[in-house]
Amino acid sequence: MLNLKSLKKDIILAPFTTYKIGGPADYFIEVTTKEELSTAILESRNNKIPYFLLGTGANVLIGDKGYRGLVIHNLANNFHFKSKKLIAESGATIADLIEASAEKEL
């Protein structure tokens, strides 16, 4: 059994996709940091439970039968600038990165 804080069961995935379709995930978790993301993946692997990383839900079709495993909704969108470099976590959206970069005139 997965030992993750904020783990939910039988969550309908339709609200998390741009097309608003998709059945339930056996397990579902939202992560907001790279550490939470890493923990969720390792926990899933250790328990031999398939996982799927879900970002903004664009270009994703999920069937009515849902997903048998863990859906990790990646909201790890933290980013910062180091000199003229932009360092971003995997959940950062391109739109946010472009806007922040433009504000810095990069």
Biopython code that builds the backbone (N, CA, C, O; Angstrom):
import numpy as np
from Bio.PDB.StructureBuilder import StructureBuilder

atoms = [
    (1, "MET", "N", (0.843, -1.199, 0.000)),
    (1, "MET", "CA", (0.000, 0.000, 0.000)),
    (1, "MET", "C", (0.877, 1.247, 0.000)),
    (1, "MET", "O", (1.911, 1.287, 0.667)),
    (2, "LEU", "N", (0.467, 2.244, -0.736)),
    (2, "LEU", "CA", (1.221, 3.481, -0.829)),
    (2, "LEU", "C", (1.158, 4.268, 0.471)),
    (2, "LEU", "O", (0.084, 4.454, 1.044)),
    (3, "ASN", "N", (2.302, 4.723, 0.926)),
    (3, "ASN", "CA", (2.388, 5.511, 2.152)),
    (3, "ASN", "C", (2.764, 6.944, 1.774)),
    (3, "ASN", "O", (3.922, 7.347, 1.888)),
    (4, "LEU", "N", (1.761, 7.704, 1.320)),
    (4, "LEU", "CA", (1.980, 9.077, 0.885)),
    (4, "LEU", "C", (0.986, 10.008, 1.559)),
    (4, "LEU", "O", (-0.210, 9.722, 1.620)),
    (5, "LYS", "N", (1.492, 11.114, 2.059)),
    (5, "LYS", "CA", (0.623, 12.120, 2.653)),
    (5, "LYS", "C", (-0.270, 12.702, 1.559)),
    (5, "LYS", "O", (0.206, 12.914, 0.443)),
    (6, "SER", "N", (-1.493, 12.957, 1.826)),
    (6, "SER", "CA", (-2.459, 13.553, 0.884)),
    (6, "SER", "C", (-2.861, 12.630, -0.260)),
    (6, "SER", "O", (-3.369, 13.098, -1.279)),
    (7, "LEU", "N", (-2.642, 11.335, -0.108)),
    (7, "LEU", "CA", (-3.047, 10.376, -1.136)),
    (7, "LEU", "C", (-4.568, 10.254, -1.143)),
    (7, "LEU", "O", (-5.202, 10.134, -0.095)),
    (8, "LYS", "N", (-5.141, 10.289, -2.348)),
    (8, "LYS", "CA", (-6.594, 10.146, -2.504)),
    (8, "LYS", "C", (-6.863, 8.915, -3.353)),
    (8, "LYS", "O", (-5.998, 8.470, -4.107)),
    (9, "LYS", "N", (-8.065, 8.366, -3.227)),
    (9, "LYS", "CA", (-8.458, 7.192, -4.000)),
    (9, "LYS", "C", (-9.668, 7.512, -4.867)),
    (9, "LYS", "O", (-10.519, 8.329, -4.514)),
    (10, "ASP", "N", (-9.717, 6.835, -6.025)),
    (10, "ASP", "CA", (-10.867, 6.910, -6.935)),
    (10, "ASP", "C", (-11.246, 8.351, -7.303)),
    (10, "ASP", "O", (-12.406, 8.748, -7.193)),
    (11, "ILE", "N", (-10.264, 9.107, -7.734)),
    (11, "ILE", "CA", (-10.490, 10.501, -8.129)),
    (11, "ILE", "C", (-10.754, 10.563, -9.634)),
    (11, "ILE", "O", (-9.978, 10.037, -10.432)),
    (12, "ILE", "N", (-11.846, 11.205, -10.006)),
    (12, "ILE", "CA", (-12.189, 11.395, -11.423)),
    (12, "ILE", "C", (-11.172, 12.354, -12.038)),
    (12, "ILE", "O", (-10.902, 13.419, -11.483)),
    (13, "LEU", "N", (-10.610, 11.975, -13.181)),
    (13, "LEU", "CA", (-9.540, 12.745, -13.800)),
    (13, "LEU", "C", (-10.022, 13.818, -14.774)),
    (13, "LEU", "O", (-9.240, 14.685, -15.163)),
    (14, "ALA", "N", (-11.272, 13.778, -15.169)),
    (14, "ALA", "CA", (-11.800, 14.736, -16.150)),
    (14, "ALA", "C", (-11.499, 16.200, -15.785)),
    (14, "ALA", "O", (-11.100, 16.954, -16.672)),
    (15, "PRO", "N", (-11.665, 16.635, -14.545)),
    (15, "PRO", "CA", (-11.398, 18.045, -14.236)),
    (15, "PRO", "C", (-9.930, 18.463, -14.394)),
    (15, "PRO", "O", (-9.620, 19.655, -14.394)),
    (16, "PHE", "N", (-9.047, 17.498, -14.524)),
    (16, "PHE", "CA", (-7.625, 17.794, -14.620)),
    (16, "PHE", "C", (-7.102, 17.773, -16.056)),
    (16, "PHE", "O", (-5.895, 17.873, -16.277)),
    (17, "THR", "N", (-8.006, 17.643, -17.037)),
    (17, "THR", "CA", (-7.603, 17.638, -18.439)),
    (17, "THR", "C", (-8.300, 18.766, -19.189)),
    (17, "THR", "O", (-9.388, 19.197, -18.809)),
    (18, "THR", "N", (-7.666, 19.240, -20.254)),
    (18, "THR", "CA", (-8.262, 20.347, -21.008)),
    (18, "THR", "C", (-9.538, 19.932, -21.731)),
    (18, "THR", "O", (-10.413, 20.766, -21.966)),
    (19, "TYR", "N", (-9.654, 18.654, -22.087)),
    (19, "TYR", "CA", (-10.858, 18.180, -22.772)),
    (19, "TYR", "C", (-11.964, 17.773, -21.805)),
    (19, "TYR", "O", (-13.080, 17.467, -22.225)),
    (20, "LYS", "N", (-11.655, 17.770, -20.513)),
    (20, "LYS", "CA", (-12.623, 17.466, -19.447)),
    (20, "LYS", "C", (-13.255, 16.085, -19.601)),
    (20, "LYS", "O", (-14.450, 15.896, -19.376)),
    (21, "ILE", "N", (-12.410, 15.119, -19.993)),
    (21, "ILE", "CA", (-12.864, 13.736, -20.052)),
    (21, "ILE", "C", (-11.874, 12.863, -19.292)),
    (21, "ILE", "O", (-10.699, 13.210, -19.175)),
    (22, "GLY", "N", (-12.336, 11.757, -18.787)),
    (22, "GLY", "CA", (-11.460, 10.809, -18.110)),
    (22, "GLY", "C", (-12.093, 10.245, -16.864)),
    (22, "GLY", "O", (-12.686, 10.971, -16.067)),
    (23, "GLY", "N", (-11.963, 8.948, -16.701)),
    (23, "GLY", "CA", (-12.519, 8.254, -15.550)),
    (23, "GLY", "C", (-11.621, 8.368, -14.330)),
    (23, "GLY", "O", (-10.751, 9.237, -14.275)),
    (24, "PRO", "N", (-11.830, 7.491, -13.348)),
    (24, "PRO", "CA", (-11.127, 7.609, -12.067)),
    (24, "PRO", "C", (-9.725, 6.992, -12.085)),
    (24, "PRO", "O", (-9.445, 6.030, -12.801)),
    (25, "ALA", "N", (-8.873, 7.581, -11.275)),
    (25, "ALA", "CA", (-7.559, 6.995, -10.994)),
    (25, "ALA", "C", (-7.697, 6.190, -9.711)),
    (25, "ALA", "O", (-8.367, 6.620, -8.772)),
    (26, "ASP", "N", (-7.061, 5.019, -9.672)),
    (26, "ASP", "CA", (-7.071, 4.245, -8.433)),
    (26, "ASP", "C", (-6.530, 5.083, -7.287)),
    (26, "ASP", "O", (-7.112, 5.132, -6.203)),
    (27, "TYR", "N", (-5.402, 5.744, -7.545)),
    (27, "TYR", "CA", (-4.769, 6.606, -6.551)),
    (27, "TYR", "C", (-4.397, 7.917, -7.223)),
    (27, "TYR", "O", (-4.115, 7.955, -8.421)),
    (28, "PHE", "N", (-4.398, 8.994, -6.442)),
    (28, "PHE", "CA", (-4.134, 10.324, -6.980)),
    (28, "PHE", "C", (-3.440, 11.154, -5.911)),
    (28, "PHE", "O", (-3.816, 11.126, -4.739)),
    (29, "ILE", "N", (-2.422, 11.892, -6.336)),
    (29, "ILE", "CA", (-1.752, 12.803, -5.410)),
    (29, "ILE", "C", (-1.297, 14.037, -6.170)),
    (29, "ILE", "O", (-0.886, 13.943, -7.326)),
    (30, "GLU", "N", (-1.367, 15.182, -5.529)),
    (30, "GLU", "CA", (-0.830, 16.415, -6.090)),
    (30, "GLU", "C", (0.471, 16.725, -5.354)),
    (30, "GLU", "O", (0.519, 16.734, -4.124)),
    (31, "VAL", "N", (1.520, 16.979, -6.129)),
    (31, "VAL", "CA", (2.817, 17.312, -5.542)),
    (31, "VAL", "C", (3.190, 18.732, -5.936)),
    (31, "VAL", "O", (2.883, 19.178, -7.042)),
    (32, "THR", "N", (3.855, 19.441, -5.029)),
    (32, "THR", "CA", (4.198, 20.842, -5.283)),
    (32, "THR", "C", (5.699, 21.118, -5.200)),
    (32, "THR", "O", (6.136, 22.247, -5.420)),
    (33, "THR", "N", (6.487, 20.089, -4.884)),
    (33, "THR", "CA", (7.935, 20.258, -4.829)),
    (33, "THR", "C", (8.618, 19.066, -5.491)),
    (33, "THR", "O", (8.017, 18.006, -5.661)),
    (34, "LYS", "N", (9.863, 19.253, -5.856)),
    (34, "LYS", "CA", (10.599, 18.149, -6.463)),
    (34, "LYS", "C", (10.798, 17.011, -5.467)),
    (34, "LYS", "O", (10.884, 15.851, -5.869)),
    (35, "GLU", "N", (10.873, 17.324, -4.181)),
    (35, "GLU", "CA", (11.010, 16.284, -3.166)),
    (35, "GLU", "C", (9.741, 15.435, -3.062)),
    (35, "GLU", "O", (9.818, 14.211, -2.952)),
    (36, "GLU", "N", (8.583, 16.081, -3.095)),
    (36, "GLU", "CA", (7.315, 15.339, -3.071)),
    (36, "GLU", "C", (7.168, 14.476, -4.320)),
    (36, "GLU", "O", (6.688, 13.345, -4.246)),
    (37, "LEU", "N", (7.578, 15.011, -5.460)),
    (37, "LEU", "CA", (7.515, 14.269, -6.713)),
    (37, "LEU", "C", (8.393, 13.023, -6.641)),
    (37, "LEU", "O", (7.966, 11.928, -7.007)),
    (38, "SER", "N", (9.597, 13.200, -6.176)),
    (38, "SER", "CA", (10.535, 12.085, -6.051)),
    (38, "SER", "C", (10.004, 11.023, -5.089)),
    (38, "SER", "O", (10.092, 9.827, -5.370)),
    (39, "THR", "N", (9.459, 11.454, -3.967)),
    (39, "THR", "CA", (8.916, 10.523, -2.979)),
    (39, "THR", "C", (7.762, 9.716, -3.557)),
    (39, "THR", "O", (7.678, 8.507, -3.342)),
    (40, "ALA", "N", (6.867, 10.383, -4.294)),
    (40, "ALA", "CA", (5.714, 9.697, -4.884)),
    (40, "ALA", "C", (6.160, 8.646, -5.901)),
    (40, "ALA", "O", (5.625, 7.537, -5.928)),
    (41, "ILE", "N", (7.131, 8.993, -6.729)),
    (41, "ILE", "CA", (7.625, 8.044, -7.729)),
    (41, "ILE", "C", (8.298, 6.854, -7.053)),
    (41, "ILE", "O", (8.034, 5.706, -7.411)),
    (42, "LEU", "N", (9.151, 7.115, -6.095)),
    (42, "LEU", "CA", (9.841, 6.025, -5.390)),
    (42, "LEU", "C", (8.857, 5.119, -4.655)),
    (42, "LEU", "O", (9.011, 3.897, -4.677)),
    (43, "GLU", "N", (7.868, 5.690, -4.017)),
    (43, "GLU", "CA", (6.864, 4.906, -3.294)),
    (43, "GLU", "C", (6.079, 4.023, -4.262)),
    (43, "GLU", "O", (5.798, 2.861, -3.968)),
    (44, "SER", "N", (5.734, 4.580, -5.407)),
    (44, "SER", "CA", (5.015, 3.808, -6.417)),
    (44, "SER", "C", (5.864, 2.656, -6.934)),
    (44, "SER", "O", (5.387, 1.527, -7.043)),
    (45, "ARG", "N", (7.115, 2.943, -7.250)),
    (45, "ARG", "CA", (8.021, 1.898, -7.746)),
    (45, "ARG", "C", (8.239, 0.811, -6.696)),
    (45, "ARG", "O", (8.199, -0.380, -7.007)),
    (46, "ASN", "N", (8.470, 1.228, -5.454)),
    (46, "ASN", "CA", (8.712, 0.257, -4.376)),
    (46, "ASN", "C", (7.523, -0.671, -4.149)),
    (46, "ASN", "O", (7.693, -1.812, -3.718)),
    (47, "ASN", "N", (6.318, -0.180, -4.441)),
    (47, "ASN", "CA", (5.106, -0.976, -4.260)),
    (47, "ASN", "C", (4.628, -1.610, -5.567)),
    (47, "ASN", "O", (3.555, -2.212, -5.619)),
    (48, "LYS", "N", (5.434, -1.469, -6.619)),
    (48, "LYS", "CA", (5.122, -2.048, -7.931)),
    (48, "LYS", "C", (3.738, -1.602, -8.445)),
    (48, "LYS", "O", (2.984, -2.389, -9.018)),
    (49, "ILE", "N", (3.439, -0.331, -8.224)),
    (49, "ILE", "CA", (2.183, 0.259, -8.695)),
    (49, "ILE", "C", (2.528, 1.197, -9.850)),
    (49, "ILE", "O", (3.355, 2.093, -9.687)),
    (50, "PRO", "N", (1.904, 1.002, -11.013)),
    (50, "PRO", "CA", (2.183, 1.894, -12.144)),
    (50, "PRO", "C", (1.831, 3.341, -11.789)),
    (50, "PRO", "O", (0.906, 3.596, -11.018)),
    (51, "TYR", "N", (2.586, 4.282, -12.366)),
    (51, "TYR", "CA", (2.283, 5.684, -12.127)),
    (51, "TYR", "C", (2.295, 6.451, -13.438)),
    (51, "TYR", "O", (2.921, 6.046, -14.417)),
    (52, "PHE", "N", (1.585, 7.572, -13.424)),
    (52, "PHE", "CA", (1.501, 8.456, -14.583)),
    (52, "PHE", "C", (1.688, 9.877, -14.080)),
    (52, "PHE", "O", (1.012, 10.303, -13.143)),
    (53, "LEU", "N", (2.608, 10.615, -14.700)),
    (53, "LEU", "CA", (2.823, 12.013, -14.345)),
    (53, "LEU", "C", (1.907, 12.891, -15.180)),
    (53, "LEU", "O", (1.962, 12.872, -16.410)),
    (54, "LEU", "N", (1.081, 13.648, -14.514)),
    (54, "LEU", "CA", (0.130, 14.539, -15.181)),
    (54, "LEU", "C", (0.529, 15.975, -14.918)),
    (54, "LEU", "O", (0.691, 16.388, -13.770)),
    (55, "GLY", "N", (0.686, 16.730, -15.989)),
    (55, "GLY", "CA", (1.013, 18.150, -15.857)),
    (55, "GLY", "C", (-0.251, 18.984, -15.920)),
    (55, "GLY", "O", (-1.132, 18.854, -15.070)),
    (56, "THR", "N", (-0.341, 19.839, -16.927)),
    (56, "THR", "CA", (-1.503, 20.723, -17.056)),
    (56, "THR", "C", (-2.709, 20.021, -17.648)),
    (56, "THR", "O", (-3.806, 20.579, -17.652)),
    (57, "GLY", "N", (-2.525, 18.801, -18.150)),
    (57, "GLY", "CA", (-3.639, 18.052, -18.720)),
    (57, "GLY", "C", (-3.893, 18.366, -20.179)),
    (57, "GLY", "O", (-4.883, 17.908, -20.750)),
    (58, "ALA", "N", (-3.007, 19.145, -20.794)),
    (58, "ALA", "CA", (-3.132, 19.442, -22.223)),
    (58, "ALA", "C", (-2.591, 18.259, -23.022)),
    (58, "ALA", "O", (-1.628, 17.606, -22.619)),
    (59, "ASN", "N", (-3.220, 18.002, -24.145)),
    (59, "ASN", "CA", (-2.785, 16.924, -25.050)),
    (59, "ASN", "C", (-2.809, 15.553, -24.378)),
    (59, "ASN", "O", (-1.990, 14.686, -24.684)),
    (60, "VAL", "N", (-3.745, 15.370, -23.470)),
    (60, "VAL", "CA", (-3.879, 14.088, -22.769)),
    (60, "VAL", "C", (-5.325, 13.621, -22.897)),
    (60, "VAL", "O", (-6.262, 14.374, -22.631)),
    (61, "LEU", "N", (-5.487, 12.375, -23.305)),
    (61, "LEU", "CA", (-6.811, 11.763, -23.324)),
    (61, "LEU", "C", (-6.811, 10.601, -22.337)),
    (61, "LEU", "O", (-5.960, 9.714, -22.411)),
    (62, "ILE", "N", (-7.748, 10.609, -21.436)),
    (62, "ILE", "CA", (-7.876, 9.539, -20.444)),
    (62, "ILE", "C", (-9.225, 8.869, -20.671)),
    (62, "ILE", "O", (-10.260, 9.533, -20.729)),
    (63, "GLY", "N", (-9.201, 7.565, -20.797)),
    (63, "GLY", "CA", (-10.424, 6.820, -21.069)),
    (63, "GLY", "C", (-11.419, 6.859, -19.913)),
    (63, "GLY", "O", (-11.073, 7.204, -18.784)),
    (64, "ASP", "N", (-12.651, 6.499, -20.220)),
    (64, "ASP", "CA", (-13.716, 6.476, -19.208)),
    (64, "ASP", "C", (-13.431, 5.480, -18.093)),
    (64, "ASP", "O", (-13.932, 5.634, -16.979)),
    (65, "LYS", "N", (-12.626, 4.457, -18.388)),
    (65, "LYS", "CA", (-12.290, 3.470, -17.354)),
    (65, "LYS", "C", (-11.209, 3.975, -16.416)),
    (65, "LYS", "O", (-10.918, 3.335, -15.405)),
    (66, "GLY", "N", (-10.606, 5.120, -16.737)),
    (66, "GLY", "CA", (-9.635, 5.734, -15.852)),
    (66, "GLY", "C", (-8.249, 5.141, -15.957)),
    (66, "GLY", "O", (-7.853, 4.626, -17.002)),
    (67, "TYR", "N", (-7.514, 5.222, -14.853)),
    (67, "TYR", "CA", (-6.132, 4.762, -14.812)),
    (67, "TYR", "C", (-5.937, 3.834, -13.628)),
    (67, "TYR", "O", (-6.242, 4.192, -12.491)),
    (68, "ARG", "N", (-5.433, 2.653, -13.895)),
    (68, "ARG", "CA", (-5.167, 1.662, -12.842)),
    (68, "ARG", "C", (-3.766, 1.892, -12.305)),
    (68, "ARG", "O", (-2.798, 1.346, -12.835)),
    (69, "GLY", "N", (-3.655, 2.669, -11.288)),
    (69, "GLY", "CA", (-2.373, 2.983, -10.683)),
    (69, "GLY", "C", (-2.441, 4.342, -10.018)),
    (69, "GLY", "O", (-3.512, 4.814, -9.637)),
    (70, "LEU", "N", (-1.275, 4.965, -9.885)),
    (70, "LEU", "CA", (-1.150, 6.265, -9.230)),
    (70, "LEU", "C", (-0.976, 7.361, -10.281)),
    (70, "LEU", "O", (-0.088, 7.282, -11.129)),
    (71, "VAL", "N", (-1.826, 8.375, -10.216)),
    (71, "VAL", "CA", (-1.648, 9.567, -11.033)),
    (71, "VAL", "C", (-1.017, 10.622, -10.137)),
    (71, "VAL", "O", (-1.551, 10.975, -9.086)),
    (72, "ILE", "N", (0.137, 11.119, -10.581)),
    (72, "ILE", "CA", (0.847, 12.163, -9.839)),
    (72, "ILE", "C", (0.645, 13.472, -10.586)),
    (72, "ILE", "O", (1.206, 13.684, -11.661)),
    (73, "HIS", "N", (-0.164, 14.345, -10.002)),
    (73, "HIS", "CA", (-0.423, 15.646, -10.622)),
    (73, "HIS", "C", (0.732, 16.571, -10.228)),
    (73, "HIS", "O", (0.844, 16.998, -9.079)),
    (74, "ASN", "N", (1.577, 16.864, -11.202)),
    (74, "ASN", "CA", (2.808, 17.609, -10.948)),
    (74, "ASN", "C", (2.553, 19.110, -10.949)),
    (74, "ASN", "O", (2.395, 19.728, -12.001)),
    (75, "LEU", "N", (2.517, 19.681, -9.751)),
    (75, "LEU", "CA", (2.337, 21.122, -9.596)),
    (75, "LEU", "C", (3.615, 21.768, -9.070)),
    (75, "LEU", "O", (3.579, 22.871, -8.524)),
    (76, "ALA", "N", (4.736, 21.085, -9.234)),
    (76, "ALA", "CA", (6.035, 21.592, -8.776)),
    (76, "ALA", "C", (6.511, 22.672, -9.737)),
    (76, "ALA", "O", (7.377, 22.438, -10.580)),
    (77, "ASN", "N", (5.932, 23.849, -9.595)),
    (77, "ASN", "CA", (6.195, 24.912, -10.564)),
    (77, "ASN", "C", (7.097, 26.007, -10.003)),
    (77, "ASN", "O", (7.038, 27.152, -10.452)),
    (78, "ASN", "N", (7.915, 25.667, -9.040)),
    (78, "ASN", "CA", (8.838, 26.641, -8.469)),
    (78, "ASN", "C", (9.961, 26.928, -9.463)),
    (78, "ASN", "O", (10.457, 26.026, -10.138)),
    (79, "PHE", "N", (10.347, 28.191, -9.539)),
    (79, "PHE", "CA", (11.479, 28.556, -10.383)),
    (79, "PHE", "C", (12.129, 29.813, -9.815)),
    (79, "PHE", "O", (11.515, 30.578, -9.072)),
    (80, "HIS", "N", (13.383, 29.997, -10.187)),
    (80, "HIS", "CA", (14.112, 31.182, -9.754)),
    (80, "HIS", "C", (15.195, 31.501, -10.774)),
    (80, "HIS", "O", (15.535, 30.690, -11.635)),
    (81, "PHE", "N", (15.716, 32.700, -10.646)),
    (81, "PHE", "CA", (16.775, 33.142, -11.537)),
    (81, "PHE", "C", (18.097, 33.129, -10.780)),
    (81, "PHE", "O", (18.173, 33.507, -9.611)),
    (82, "LYS", "N", (19.125, 32.686, -11.476)),
    (82, "LYS", "CA", (20.486, 32.726, -10.946)),
    (82, "LYS", "C", (21.304, 33.438, -12.007)),
    (82, "LYS", "O", (21.654, 32.861, -13.036)),
    (83, "SER", "N", (21.603, 34.697, -11.741)),
    (83, "SER", "CA", (22.219, 35.569, -12.725)),
    (83, "SER", "C", (21.260, 35.665, -13.915)),
    (83, "SER", "O", (20.128, 36.122, -13.755)),
    (84, "LYS", "N", (21.689, 35.248, -15.086)),
    (84, "LYS", "CA", (20.795, 35.304, -16.249)),
    (84, "LYS", "C", (20.270, 33.927, -16.625)),
    (84, "LYS", "O", (19.808, 33.715, -17.746)),
    (85, "LYS", "N", (20.344, 32.990, -15.679)),
    (85, "LYS", "CA", (19.819, 31.649, -15.914)),
    (85, "LYS", "C", (18.504, 31.481, -15.174)),
    (85, "LYS", "O", (18.338, 31.945, -14.046)),
    (86, "LEU", "N", (17.585, 30.815, -15.827)),
    (86, "LEU", "CA", (16.304, 30.472, -15.222)),
    (86, "LEU", "C", (16.350, 29.001, -14.832)),
    (86, "LEU", "O", (16.583, 28.137, -15.678)),
    (87, "ILE", "N", (16.131, 28.720, -13.569)),
    (87, "ILE", "CA", (16.141, 27.350, -13.072)),
    (87, "ILE", "C", (14.719, 27.009, -12.644)),
    (87, "ILE", "O", (14.154, 27.654, -11.760)),
    (88, "ALA", "N", (14.143, 25.981, -13.284)),
    (88, "ALA", "CA", (12.737, 25.665, -13.082)),
    (88, "ALA", "C", (12.536, 24.206, -12.721)),
    (88, "ALA", "O", (13.270, 23.334, -13.185)),
    (89, "GLU", "N", (11.526, 23.943, -11.879)),
    (89, "GLU", "CA", (11.130, 22.574, -11.588)),
    (89, "GLU", "C", (10.235, 22.066, -12.711)),
    (89, "GLU", "O", (9.733, 22.845, -13.521)),
    (90, "SER", "N", (10.044, 20.772, -12.750)),
    (90, "SER", "CA", (9.391, 20.118, -13.879)),
    (90, "SER", "C", (7.921, 20.483, -14.072)),
    (90, "SER", "O", (7.385, 20.273, -15.159)),
    (91, "GLY", "N", (7.264, 21.016, -13.067)),
    (91, "GLY", "CA", (5.858, 21.368, -13.201)),
    (91, "GLY", "C", (5.620, 22.801, -13.627)),
    (91, "GLY", "O", (4.472, 23.227, -13.758)),
    (92, "ALA", "N", (6.696, 23.558, -13.847)),
    (92, "ALA", "CA", (6.543, 24.956, -14.257)),
    (92, "ALA", "C", (5.951, 25.019, -15.663)),
    (92, "ALA", "O", (6.326, 24.243, -16.542)),
    (93, "THR", "N", (5.032, 25.945, -15.862)),
    (93, "THR", "CA", (4.432, 26.086, -17.186)),
    (93, "THR", "C", (5.270, 27.028, -18.044)),
    (93, "THR", "O", (5.882, 27.973, -17.546)),
    (94, "ILE", "N", (5.281, 26.753, -19.320)),
    (94, "ILE", "CA", (6.042, 27.573, -20.261)),
    (94, "ILE", "C", (5.562, 29.028, -20.198)),
    (94, "ILE", "O", (6.372, 29.953, -20.247)),
    (95, "ALA", "N", (4.256, 29.225, -20.091)),
    (95, "ALA", "CA", (3.714, 30.591, -20.044)),
    (95, "ALA", "C", (4.276, 31.369, -18.852)),
    (95, "ALA", "O", (4.654, 32.532, -18.995)),
    (96, "ASP", "N", (4.333, 30.735, -17.681)),
    (96, "ASP", "CA", (4.880, 31.406, -16.496)),
    (96, "ASP", "C", (6.366, 31.712, -16.672)),
    (96, "ASP", "O", (6.836, 32.778, -16.273)),
    (97, "LEU", "N", (7.101, 30.779, -17.267)),
    (97, "LEU", "CA", (8.532, 30.970, -17.469)),
    (97, "LEU", "C", (8.811, 32.090, -18.473)),
    (97, "LEU", "O", (9.733, 32.884, -18.287)),
    (98, "ILE", "N", (8.015, 32.145, -19.527)),
    (98, "ILE", "CA", (8.179, 33.204, -20.530)),
    (98, "ILE", "C", (7.878, 34.563, -19.907)),
    (98, "ILE", "O", (8.630, 35.518, -20.100)),
    (99, "GLU", "N", (6.795, 34.649, -19.171)),
    (99, "GLU", "CA", (6.411, 35.918, -18.554)),
    (99, "GLU", "C", (7.485, 36.403, -17.575)),
    (99, "GLU", "O", (7.862, 37.574, -17.595)),
    (100, "ALA", "N", (7.972, 35.508, -16.725)),
    (100, "ALA", "CA", (9.002, 35.878, -15.746)),
    (100, "ALA", "C", (10.291, 36.278, -16.450)),
    (100, "ALA", "O", (10.960, 37.221, -16.028)),
    (101, "SER", "N", (10.646, 35.570, -17.516)),
    (101, "SER", "CA", (11.856, 35.886, -18.269)),
    (101, "SER", "C", (11.726, 37.249, -18.963)),
    (101, "SER", "O", (12.675, 38.032, -18.993)),
    (102, "ALA", "N", (10.562, 37.516, -19.508)),
    (102, "ALA", "CA", (10.336, 38.809, -20.170)),
    (102, "ALA", "C", (10.429, 39.955, -19.187)),
    (102, "ALA", "O", (10.964, 41.015, -19.509)),
    (103, "GLU", "N", (9.907, 39.744, -17.979)),
    (103, "GLU", "CA", (10.000, 40.787, -16.937)),
    (103, "GLU", "C", (11.458, 41.089, -16.593)),
    (103, "GLU", "O", (11.794, 42.222, -16.251)),
    (104, "LYS", "N", (12.317, 40.082, -16.684)),
    (104, "LYS", "CA", (13.757, 40.252, -16.415)),
    (104, "LYS", "C", (14.519, 40.692, -17.661)),
    (104, "LYS", "O", (15.734, 40.886, -17.622)),
    (105, "GLU", "N", (13.781, 40.849, -18.782)),
    (105, "GLU", "CA", (14.343, 41.241, -20.062)),
    (105, "GLU", "C", (15.408, 40.263, -20.564)),
    (105, "GLU", "O", (16.445, 40.663, -21.093)),
    (106, "LEU", "N", (15.125, 38.986, -20.384)),
    (106, "LEU", "CA", (16.018, 37.933, -20.879)),
    (106, "LEU", "C", (15.564, 37.454, -22.242)),
    (106, "LEU", "O", (16.189, 36.568, -22.825)),
]
sb = StructureBuilder()
sb.init_structure("model")
sb.init_model(0)
sb.init_chain("A")
sb.init_seg("    ")
for serial, (resi, resn, name, xyz) in enumerate(atoms, 1):
    if name == "N":
        sb.init_residue(resn, " ", resi, " ")
    sb.init_atom(name, np.array(xyz, "f"), 0.0, 1.0, " ", f" {name:<3s}", serial, name[0])
structure = sb.get_structure()
